[in-house]
Amino acid sequence: MVRPCLDWTERVDHLAGIAADTVCYALTDLGWIIRSDSDRAVRISPAGKAELIRLGLL
């Protein structure tokens, strides 16, 4: 359900697998992250940034 994945662009590990997909879909549905034109990139919305800071996650 959860596995690490090395991002070859930034050379850092990130979350991968079903759990990562679930988090990504949930944050997209909340409007906290916005997918870019590519399938791989996202950006944090202003509302998402405020909420992630409030939760101590950013």
SULVEN-V550880 format. One record per backbone hydrogen bond with DSSP energy under -0.5 kcal/mol. CO is the residue of the C=O (numbers start at 0). NH is the residue of the N-H. E is the energy in kcal/mol with one decimal. If there is no record, write none. Layout:
<<CO NH E> <CO NH E>>
This chain:
<<0 18 -2.3> <2 15 -2.0> <4 6 -0.5> <4 13 -1.9> <5 7 -0.8> <6 10 -2.3> <6 11 -0.7> <11 6 -2.7> <13 4 -1.6> <15 2 -1.8> <16 20 -2.2> <17 21 -2.5> <18 22 -2.3> <19 23 -2.5> <20 24 -2.7> <21 25 -2.3> <22 26 -2.6> <23 27 -2.1> <24 28 -2.6> <25 29 -2.0> <26 30 -0.5> <26 31 -2.1> <26 32 -1.3> <27 30 -0.9> <31 44 -2.4> <33 42 -2.3> <40 35 -2.5> <42 33 -2.9> <44 48 -2.8> <45 49 -2.2> <46 50 -2.3> <47 51 -2.8> <48 52 -2.3> <49 53 -2.3> <50 54 -2.1> <51 56 -3.0> <51 57 -0.9> <52 55 -1.4>>
